[in-house]
Every structure is written in structure tokens, then in C-alpha cells.
Amino acid sequence: MEGFLLILFMMVIGAVIGGVTNSLAIKMLFRPYNAIYIAGKRVPFTPGLIPKRRGELATQLGRTVVEHLLTPESIKRKLQDQSFVSSIELWAKEEVEKLLTSEKSIAQLAESFGIHNLDGKTEEKVTAFVVTKYNAVVTEIGLKQIGSVIPEGLLVKFEAKFPEVAAYIADKGIEYFESDEGKSRLRRMVDDFLSTRGMLGNMVQMFLGNTSLVDKIQPEIIKFLQNPGTRELLLSLLEREWNKVKGWEVNRVIEQIGPEKVESFIKEQAATVLPIRKYLNAPVHGVLHPYKDRILEDLLPKGIGIIGDFIASRIEKMMERLHLAEIVKEQVETFSVERLEEMVLGISKREFKMITYLGALLGGIIGIFQGIIAQLLQ
């Protein structure tokens, strides 16, 4: 009986020693948080292991995260994973659909993101871009002749319209001189002509009278304009003058019109062709509703695919420039020791308890063997 009690006693003592030892060892990983000094000398094993090695731990954690957890290959696989891409597409469609049904204008949405006067700034940028392109083109072709700048096909089409233009001029002339306004204008011209001819003019007026002279001249002018030869003459004049213009330098044409007028015209046309303010101040759903299905079903998936491929192909360089290891290291170094202890215990509390129990179990087993050996030696 005494032997059994001795073995039991030694088992309990061994279990207590094993459990307490392991528990103390776990505690000493973190505590004490700071070094303890007695008589100016630091007490051994203070501070605890993790507070003492926190810098090395932060460095190692950063290296572990980059080399084994957040590796370029793992991120690339995630970006190309179909389930991940599908979830991103679903989320993006939900967010884009909210925008496409919004009553706000694009300019108002930009205001909410801190971008002010988007319509004015965009219009200025577009106009400036168009003017810059215009100036670049003028610099390039300014010394060239008009005929060499205009495409051959366009020249042929343009010149093919000359007979119609000549006929149009003649028809408009006939229409004008047949009208009351044209007849009145012709009468004033005859009066002015006769008034500068002195006695000869007075004699003509006396014998024929103004009305009779105008009535005689008007049909002749109309007959002249109706004559096919007149139209051929107009066509010949148009072609001759056009051939002269084709030989002009582009800079000369611009100078004839006025550089400021040309630039102003280009700005006006840019604002007309691209009504930036109108689109940016209209409700989003009104502007983009016709393209809603195409945006959601075609453009958005393609855009996500392009962005994903772009990031995947450059993830290594991006991670190098992000310096993730340094970020993790700096973040861990900012943690207090209490926070580190809380994090580690939160993850491994159960395992640490098992280690304590294991120490007690091993201590108890060792105590049993010690008791048996003590009994055998008696």
C-alpha cells in the first residue's frame, strides 16, 4: 500500500511539474513584456521570447507572406480562376446597373467623387485636342498645294459637280431678274448708267423712257442666261478659277480666310459634332440606356477580362514595387506585444492547452516510472 501511495504521489508531483513547466514555457513566449532589472542587471529570460525578437519576427513574417502566401503565382491563379472572375462580373454588373439606371447626370456623379466642373473641363480638353491636331496638320501640309492635299477621289466628285453649279448659278440669275426685285434692281442700274452719260443719257431717256429700256434689257439678260453657251462659259470660268485655287498653298488659303476664323470655325464644329456638355449633363439612364445590354453583356465582361489579364501579366512587377514584405514588417512592428499575444493565443489557444495537458501527462508517466524504480531500489 505504501508503494502504491508513493507511486501515486510521484505521479501527481510529476504531472504538476510537467503541466506547470509547459504552461510557464508558453507564458514566457510573451511575458514579461519588458526587461526586468535587479541591481542594474537584466534578469535572464526577460523580456519574453516574442517581445525580444519582435523585429526578427516581423521580418520573417513579411518574408513568409511574400514567399509562401501571397506569391505572384497564387495571385495569378486567383485572378484567372473562373469562379473568381464570375463573382467579380456579377458584382460589377450589379454596380454598373445601378449607375445605368441613375437619375443623376455624369457630371453630378463626378461631383460626388470630388471631380468638379467635369463638363466644362472635358469640353476644354476636347477643343484643345482638336485645335492641337489642326495645328499639327497645318504645320505638316501648310506648304503643299490644295490639289495635292485633297484626296483624288474627292477631287473627282467635287469637280463633277461643276456643271450643276454652273446651271444653278444661271437658273438663280434667271429667277432673280424675272422677279420684281430683280427688275427694280435693273431699273436702278439703268438709271445710274444713263445719269453718268450726260446729254446722251437724257436723249435716250427722252426717246425710249426708263420703263421701255428696262423692258427691252430684261428679256435679253434672261435670254443670255438661258443660252447653253452662257452655261458653258460659267463652267469654263469655274474650272479655270478652281485650277488656280488648286495651285494655292494651304497656308495661303488659311490667310485668305483668316487663321482666327478658321480656328473659331473648328472649335464650333467640334462643339457641334461632340456636344460634351449636353451628354454630361443629361441623366445617365437617358444617355446610356440604349447601350445598356451591350455594356452589361459584352463590354463589361471583356473589360474585366482585359483588366484581369493586364494585372496577371504584371503582378510580379507590381508586387516588387509594392514591397509587401516591408508593409507586413512595418505593420507587425506597430503591434503592441499584448496585441501579438492576443492574436497568437486567439489562433492557438486550444493547441497551447493541449501542450500543457501533454506536459502534465508526460510528467505523470515519468512520476509513475520514478515511483516504480524507487520501489525496486528499496
C-alpha positions as CSV (number, residue, x, y, z in Angstrom):
1,M,0.0,0.0,0.0
2,E,2.8,2.4,0.9
3,G,4.4,1.6,-2.5
4,F,1.2,2.4,-4.3
5,L,0.8,5.7,-2.5
6,L,4.4,6.6,-3.3
7,I,3.9,5.9,-7.0
8,L,0.6,7.9,-6.9
9,F,2.3,10.8,-5.1
10,M,5.2,10.9,-7.5
11,M,2.8,10.7,-10.5
12,V,0.8,13.7,-9.2
13,I,4.0,15.6,-8.5
14,G,5.4,14.8,-12.0
15,A,2.1,15.8,-13.6
16,V,2.0,19.1,-11.8
17,I,5.6,19.8,-12.6
18,G,5.1,18.8,-16.3
19,G,1.9,20.9,-16.7
20,V,3.3,23.9,-14.8
21,T,6.6,23.8,-16.7
22,N,4.9,23.7,-20.2
23,S,2.4,26.4,-19.1
24,L,5.3,28.6,-17.9
25,A,7.2,28.0,-21.1
26,I,4.2,29.1,-23.1
27,K,3.8,32.2,-20.9
28,M,7.4,33.0,-21.3
29,L,6.9,33.3,-25.1
30,F,5.3,36.6,-24.4
31,R,6.0,37.6,-20.8
32,P,7.3,39.6,-19.3
33,Y,6.6,42.3,-22.0
34,N,9.7,44.3,-20.9
35,A,13.1,43.5,-19.5
36,I,13.3,43.4,-15.7
37,Y,16.4,44.7,-14.0
38,I,17.7,43.9,-10.5
39,A,20.6,45.9,-9.2
40,G,21.3,47.2,-12.6
41,K,21.4,43.8,-14.2
42,R,18.9,42.3,-16.5
43,V,17.1,39.2,-15.2
44,P,17.6,36.3,-17.6
45,F,14.7,35.4,-20.0
46,T,13.3,38.9,-19.7
47,P,11.6,40.2,-21.8
48,G,9.8,37.1,-23.3
49,L,10.9,35.5,-26.5
50,I,8.5,37.2,-28.8
51,P,8.9,40.8,-27.4
52,K,12.6,40.3,-27.5
53,R,12.6,39.0,-31.1
54,R,9.7,41.1,-32.4
55,G,11.9,42.8,-35.1
56,E,13.1,39.4,-36.4
57,L,9.6,38.0,-36.2
58,A,8.2,41.0,-38.2
59,T,10.9,40.5,-40.9
60,Q,10.3,36.7,-41.1
61,L,6.6,37.2,-41.3
62,G,6.9,39.6,-44.1
63,R,9.3,37.2,-46.0
64,T,6.9,34.3,-45.3
65,V,3.9,36.2,-46.6
66,V,5.6,37.2,-49.9
67,E,7.5,33.9,-50.5
68,H,4.8,31.4,-49.4
69,L,1.4,33.0,-49.0
70,L,0.9,36.0,-51.4
71,T,3.1,34.8,-54.2
72,P,2.7,36.1,-57.8
73,E,1.7,32.6,-58.9
74,S,-1.1,32.3,-56.3
75,I,-2.5,35.7,-57.1
76,K,-2.3,35.0,-60.8
77,R,-4.1,31.7,-60.4
78,K,-6.8,33.5,-58.3
79,L,-7.2,36.2,-61.0
80,Q,-7.7,33.6,-63.7
81,D,-9.9,31.3,-61.6
82,Q,-13.3,31.1,-63.4
83,S,-15.4,31.2,-60.2
84,F,-13.5,34.4,-59.0
85,V,-13.9,36.0,-62.4
86,S,-17.7,35.2,-62.4
87,S,-18.1,36.6,-58.9
88,I,-16.3,39.8,-60.0
89,E,-18.5,40.1,-63.1
90,L,-21.7,39.6,-61.1
91,W,-20.6,42.3,-58.6
92,A,-19.6,44.7,-61.4
93,K,-22.9,44.2,-63.2
94,E,-24.8,45.0,-60.1
95,E,-22.8,48.2,-59.6
96,V,-22.9,49.3,-63.2
97,E,-26.6,48.6,-63.5
98,K,-27.2,50.9,-60.5
99,L,-25.3,53.6,-62.4
100,L,-27.1,53.0,-65.7
101,T,-30.5,53.5,-64.0
102,S,-29.4,56.6,-62.1
103,E,-31.3,59.8,-62.5
104,K,-28.2,61.8,-61.9
105,S,-26.1,63.1,-64.7
106,I,-22.5,62.0,-65.4
107,A,-21.3,65.5,-64.2
108,Q,-23.3,65.1,-60.9
109,L,-21.8,61.6,-60.3
110,A,-18.3,63.1,-61.0
111,E,-19.1,65.8,-58.4
112,S,-19.8,63.1,-55.8
113,F,-16.3,61.7,-56.5
114,G,-14.8,65.2,-56.0
115,I,-14.4,65.9,-59.7
116,H,-15.9,69.4,-60.2
117,N,-16.9,71.1,-63.5
118,L,-16.4,67.9,-65.5
119,D,-18.4,69.2,-68.4
120,G,-16.5,72.4,-68.8
121,K,-13.1,70.8,-68.3
122,T,-13.9,68.0,-70.7
123,E,-15.1,70.4,-73.4
124,E,-12.0,72.5,-72.9
125,K,-9.8,69.4,-73.2
126,V,-11.6,68.1,-76.3
127,T,-11.5,71.5,-78.0
128,A,-7.8,71.9,-77.1
129,F,-7.1,68.5,-78.5
130,V,-8.9,69.2,-81.8
131,V,-7.1,72.6,-82.2
132,T,-3.7,70.9,-81.4
133,K,-4.4,68.3,-84.1
134,Y,-5.5,71.0,-86.5
135,N,-2.3,73.0,-85.9
136,A,-0.2,69.8,-86.4
137,V,-1.9,69.1,-89.7
138,V,-1.5,72.7,-90.9
139,T,2.2,72.5,-90.0
140,E,2.6,69.3,-91.9
141,I,0.7,70.3,-95.1
142,G,0.9,74.1,-94.9
143,L,3.3,74.5,-97.8
144,K,1.6,71.9,-100.0
145,Q,-0.8,72.8,-102.8
146,I,-4.6,72.4,-102.2
147,G,-4.8,70.0,-105.2
148,S,-2.2,67.6,-103.7
149,V,-3.8,67.7,-100.2
150,I,-7.4,66.8,-101.2
151,P,-7.8,63.1,-101.9
152,E,-8.1,62.2,-105.7
153,G,-11.5,60.6,-105.3
154,L,-12.9,63.6,-103.5
155,L,-11.5,65.9,-106.2
156,V,-13.2,63.9,-108.9
157,K,-16.5,64.0,-107.1
158,F,-16.2,67.7,-106.4
159,E,-15.3,68.7,-110.0
160,A,-18.1,66.5,-111.3
161,K,-20.5,68.9,-109.6
162,F,-19.2,72.0,-111.6
163,P,-21.8,71.6,-114.5
164,E,-24.6,71.5,-111.8
165,V,-23.1,74.6,-110.1
166,A,-22.9,76.5,-113.4
167,A,-26.5,75.6,-114.2
168,Y,-27.6,76.5,-110.7
169,I,-25.9,80.0,-111.0
170,A,-27.6,80.6,-114.4
171,D,-31.0,79.4,-113.0
172,K,-30.7,81.6,-110.0
173,G,-29.8,84.6,-112.2
174,I,-32.9,84.0,-114.4
175,E,-35.1,83.6,-111.3
176,Y,-33.7,86.9,-109.8
177,F,-34.1,89.0,-113.0
178,E,-37.6,87.7,-113.5
179,S,-38.6,88.8,-110.0
180,D,-39.8,92.2,-109.1
181,E,-36.8,92.8,-107.0
182,G,-34.5,91.9,-110.0
183,K,-36.5,94.2,-112.3
184,S,-36.3,97.0,-109.8
185,R,-32.6,96.5,-109.4
186,L,-32.1,96.5,-113.1
187,R,-34.1,99.8,-113.4
188,R,-31.8,101.4,-110.8
189,M,-28.7,100.2,-112.7
190,V,-30.1,101.7,-116.0
191,D,-30.9,105.0,-114.2
192,D,-27.4,105.1,-112.8
193,F,-25.8,104.3,-116.1
194,L,-27.8,107.0,-118.0
195,S,-27.2,109.6,-115.4
196,T,-23.5,109.3,-115.9
197,R,-23.8,109.8,-119.7
198,G,-24.9,113.4,-119.7
199,M,-26.7,114.6,-122.8
200,L,-26.7,111.1,-124.4
201,G,-28.4,109.7,-121.4
202,N,-31.0,112.4,-121.4
203,M,-31.7,111.8,-125.1
204,V,-32.1,108.1,-124.6
205,Q,-34.4,108.7,-121.7
206,M,-36.4,111.2,-123.7
207,F,-36.9,108.9,-126.7
208,L,-37.3,105.5,-125.0
209,G,-38.3,106.2,-121.5
210,N,-36.9,104.2,-118.5
211,T,-39.6,101.6,-118.4
212,S,-39.3,100.8,-122.1
213,L,-35.5,100.4,-121.8
214,V,-35.7,98.1,-118.8
215,D,-38.4,96.1,-120.6
216,K,-36.1,95.7,-123.5
217,I,-33.0,94.8,-121.5
218,Q,-34.6,92.3,-119.1
219,P,-35.7,89.7,-121.7
220,E,-32.2,89.9,-123.3
221,I,-30.5,89.3,-120.0
222,I,-32.8,86.3,-119.3
223,K,-32.2,85.0,-122.8
224,F,-28.5,85.4,-122.3
225,L,-28.6,83.3,-119.1
226,Q,-30.8,80.7,-120.8
227,N,-28.3,80.2,-123.6
228,P,-26.3,76.9,-123.4
229,G,-23.2,78.9,-124.3
230,T,-23.6,81.0,-121.2
231,R,-23.7,77.9,-119.0
232,E,-20.6,76.6,-120.8
233,L,-18.9,79.9,-120.2
234,L,-19.8,79.8,-116.5
235,L,-18.5,76.2,-116.3
236,S,-15.3,77.2,-118.1
237,L,-14.8,80.1,-115.6
238,L,-15.4,77.8,-112.6
239,E,-12.9,75.3,-113.9
240,R,-10.3,77.9,-114.6
241,E,-10.6,79.6,-111.3
242,W,-10.7,76.2,-109.5
243,N,-7.4,75.2,-111.2
244,K,-5.9,78.4,-109.9
245,V,-7.1,77.6,-106.4
246,K,-5.7,74.1,-106.6
247,G,-2.3,75.6,-107.1
248,W,-2.5,77.7,-104.0
249,E,-0.6,76.7,-100.8
250,V,-2.8,75.6,-97.9
251,N,-1.3,78.5,-95.8
252,R,-2.4,81.0,-98.4
253,V,-6.0,79.7,-98.2
254,I,-5.9,80.0,-94.5
255,E,-4.5,83.5,-94.7
256,Q,-7.2,84.4,-97.2
257,I,-10.0,83.2,-94.8
258,G,-8.2,84.3,-91.6
259,P,-6.5,82.0,-89.1
260,E,-8.7,83.1,-86.3
261,K,-11.8,82.5,-88.2
262,V,-10.7,79.0,-89.2
263,E,-9.8,78.1,-85.7
264,S,-13.1,79.5,-84.4
265,F,-14.9,77.5,-87.0
266,I,-13.1,74.3,-86.0
267,K,-14.0,74.9,-82.3
268,E,-17.6,75.5,-83.2
269,Q,-17.8,72.4,-85.3
270,A,-16.1,70.3,-82.5
271,A,-18.7,71.6,-80.1
272,T,-21.5,70.7,-82.6
273,V,-20.2,67.3,-83.5
274,L,-19.3,66.4,-79.9
275,P,-21.9,68.1,-77.6
276,I,-19.9,67.3,-74.4
277,R,-22.0,69.5,-72.1
278,K,-25.3,68.1,-73.4
279,Y,-24.2,64.4,-72.8
280,L,-22.5,65.0,-69.4
281,N,-25.5,67.0,-68.0
282,A,-28.1,64.5,-69.2
283,P,-29.4,61.7,-66.9
284,V,-27.1,58.7,-67.1
285,H,-30.0,56.4,-67.9
286,G,-31.1,58.6,-70.8
287,V,-27.7,58.7,-72.4
288,L,-26.6,55.1,-71.8
289,H,-29.9,53.2,-71.8
290,P,-29.8,52.3,-75.5
291,Y,-26.4,50.7,-74.8
292,K,-27.3,49.0,-71.5
293,D,-27.4,45.4,-72.8
294,R,-24.3,45.8,-74.8
295,I,-22.4,47.4,-71.8
296,L,-23.6,44.7,-69.3
297,E,-23.3,41.6,-71.6
298,D,-20.4,42.5,-73.9
299,L,-18.2,45.5,-72.9
300,L,-18.2,44.8,-69.1
301,P,-17.0,41.1,-69.3
302,K,-14.5,42.0,-71.9
303,G,-13.2,44.9,-69.8
304,I,-12.9,42.7,-66.7
305,G,-11.0,40.1,-68.7
306,I,-8.7,42.7,-70.1
307,I,-8.0,44.2,-66.7
308,G,-7.5,40.7,-65.2
309,D,-5.0,39.7,-67.9
310,F,-3.2,43.1,-67.5
311,I,-2.8,42.6,-63.8
312,A,-1.9,38.9,-64.1
313,S,0.8,39.7,-66.6
314,R,2.3,42.4,-64.4
315,I,1.7,41.1,-61.0
316,E,5.3,40.3,-60.3
317,K,6.5,43.9,-61.0
318,M,3.5,45.3,-59.1
319,M,4.4,43.2,-56.0
320,E,8.0,44.2,-56.3
321,R,7.0,47.9,-56.3
322,L,4.5,47.4,-53.5
323,H,7.3,45.9,-51.2
324,L,4.7,43.7,-49.5
325,A,7.4,42.2,-47.2
326,E,8.2,45.7,-45.9
327,I,4.5,46.5,-45.5
328,V,3.9,43.4,-43.4
329,K,7.1,44.0,-41.4
330,E,6.2,47.6,-40.6
331,Q,2.6,46.6,-39.7
332,V,3.7,43.9,-37.3
333,E,6.2,46.2,-35.7
334,T,3.4,48.6,-34.9
335,F,1.5,45.9,-33.0
336,S,1.8,46.0,-29.2
337,V,3.1,42.8,-27.5
338,E,-0.4,42.4,-25.9
339,R,-1.9,42.5,-29.4
340,L,0.5,39.9,-30.7
341,E,-0.2,37.7,-27.7
342,E,-3.9,38.1,-28.2
343,M,-3.6,37.2,-31.9
344,V,-1.4,34.1,-31.3
345,L,-3.5,32.8,-28.4
346,G,-6.7,33.5,-30.4
347,I,-5.4,31.2,-33.1
348,S,-3.6,28.6,-31.0
349,K,-5.2,28.7,-27.5
350,R,-6.6,25.2,-27.8
351,E,-3.2,23.8,-29.0
352,F,-1.4,25.5,-26.1
353,K,-3.8,23.9,-23.7
354,M,-3.1,20.6,-25.2
355,I,0.6,21.2,-24.9
356,T,0.0,21.9,-21.1
357,Y,-2.0,18.8,-20.7
358,L,0.6,16.8,-22.6
359,G,3.3,18.1,-20.3
360,A,1.2,17.0,-17.3
361,L,0.6,13.6,-18.8
362,L,4.2,13.1,-19.6
363,G,5.2,14.3,-16.1
364,G,2.7,11.9,-14.6
365,I,4.1,9.0,-16.6
366,I,7.6,9.9,-15.6
367,G,6.5,10.1,-12.0
368,I,5.0,6.6,-12.2
369,F,8.2,5.2,-13.6
370,Q,10.2,7.1,-10.9
371,G,8.0,5.6,-8.2
372,I,8.4,2.1,-9.6
373,I,12.1,2.5,-9.9
374,A,12.2,3.8,-6.3
375,Q,10.3,0.8,-5.1
376,L,12.6,-1.6,-6.9
377,L,15.6,0.1,-5.4
378,Q,14.4,-0.2,-1.8
